[in-house]
Amino acid sequence: MKKRILATVLAGAMVFGLAGCGGGSETAATTAAPTTAATADGGAADNGGGEAAPVETTATSWAPSTTVSIVVPAGAGGNTDLSARVFAQYAKEITGNDFIVVNANGAAGSVAANQVLGAAADGHTFLYGHNLVNVANIAGVTDYNYSAFKLGPTFAKDPAQQLYVNPDKYADLNAFIEAAKAAPGQLKACTEVGAYTYYEILAFEKAAGIELDLVDVGSNSDKIAAMLSGQVDLMPGAYINCKDYLTAGQFACLGAPTEERYELIADIPTLKEQGVDLVYPDCDFSFYFPKDTSDDVIAYYENLVQQILADPAAQEAVANVDMMPYYLNAADSAAHDEEIFNTIKAIADELAQ
């Protein structure tokens, strides 16, 4: 398959958007962690009781000596930002240290990534996000991927973005695929050039045997506006951004490109169970530190994340921003990022053939 240029651009000039699940603002701002957890509808993970589960920690001599900056490649209000604030709140409660969220959106996440790459490797600054570092490299926005950083632990998971349509036009996945096959290249799917959803839609096209007209509309809010106005037929989206429209009957979900159903979106079928063999990487939210960060620093954050996620109140706070508490240690986080990079790069490489 040859590399495609998006045929249509809505909402202004074609730009590289944020490769992720956060807000769409292009401004940078520093904001303190909230005093209470952000709330939204959603069930909490449960360790089986009302008290914190025991945590096995690794010995470390390091602890923060000043405020810690959590650099987020998204504007305020999306689930990247909100989940970072959950971590910041509970980290302060446990340690007494200040943790602040620094919103630094723009250039497919590279504004935030470059800020962290240029920071001192002293444990007081790290990047918080998901596949953006890898996708920006694959798209040619940056000349580095996850390996330019030292991976810390993973804190939360968001299922791979689901596929949404107008229920008045398409009753289900089969109806959409039939319509796409009847009009090759005419049904419009909104995305952002070179972003996480761009490669997701390309993978969906191949798995479903269809060709769509990929439209760059900009941020998550721009995608929703394009869907509501009928400018596009298909939208990949995070559940937190789409659930209210599902409830109101304005959106229908064709399915999720996940290996299995997650409790968070238990009523949404996977694409696989409907006959479309596509599993796309989830959004696993991890900590990325400057490359020369010491092992003691990494062990400190592994211990801290485990302590936070063992607390039922923290689990509920993560669930309340429509994400899933999810822990991986630093080594497993790095291995998983390598897997994600290779999966999405294989999709991109096929385009270039």
Protein Blocks (a to p, Z undefined) as FASTA:
>chain_A
ZZdddfbdgeiaaddddddjbdfbfbdcdddddfbdcddedddddehiabdcdddddddf
bdcfbdcddddfbdehiaklmmmmmmmmmmmmmnopacdddddeeehhlmmmmmmmmpcc
ehpaccdddfklmmmmmnomaccdfklpccdddfbdcddddddddfklmmblmlmmmmmm
mmghkaccdddehiaklmmmmmmmmmnopacddddebjfklmmmmmmnopafbdcddfkl
mmmmmmnopaccfbdcdfbdcfklmmbccfklnopacddddddddddddfklcfklmmmm
mmmmmmmmmpmklmmmmmmnopacddddfklmmmmmmmmmmmmmmmmmmmmZZ
